[in-house]
């Protein structure tokens, strides 16, 4: 297993277990994850743990090659197949014979090439460009990777469903770095050691507050972003203590202006309950019942928090009418349900 697989979190350990599981068989693998999560690293680890590890691992980024040249890159071409084709050329499939072909950014594969890749996966045969139908048998394991949602692309008809299901035999999903923060200190130490050795420096101290700040950062670019930050830090550090560039120092988490004290939150909660109950404190539908406390407890809290005892006059008349017994004197200030009168609790 690759020494570059760094992590001890549960999420990362689950990925490592999946690597060993899929490496033991020969089906197609689809690795999905955000940009910078290490999809090619995982693909190389699968190849390295498989029975094909003694043969070649051949990578191809589908987004990096123009669509007009991608077919030739994948399947090769015959002499004279197009202008400038002066000799027969093998494609990546034949170059990976007996080994692994890694197709990165598979979501960017043009629709017109997808049936040809599907045939190569199903029939284990390819046709070089300009071969006039002459098929070449190949023995290649395909590992594809993407940061796009292929299932959604299938629904939108921008990616073939049959190719998606053929590639998604053995799915591996990589978690973003923000979902395995406990691995960040290990990654920081690993990258510091790697880049310090390359630059022939001795950096053996990483401040705790620096590690804490890096651990709390959201890392939208994931491991690749962290790696770049550490490489720059090592480059510009002049002593044994690692220092980040000011531009790379994670900003402290902003304090939300909406955060309230406990008293403010309690007060707002009580006011909302009173408003919902039309100012009625007691009774089966009063604010106390809605808050799950007794009438006397709520009254005490209102007095302590300085909550006004006044209510909407229309609500007062409505609640008093609903709660007044038939023989009760209309001058009474309190009803049987314990609701407030217009001036008292």
Order of alpha helices (4+ residues) and beta strands (2+ residues): alpha-beta-alpha-beta-alpha-alpha-beta-alpha-beta-beta-beta-alpha-alpha-beta-alpha-alpha-alpha-alpha-alpha-alpha-alpha
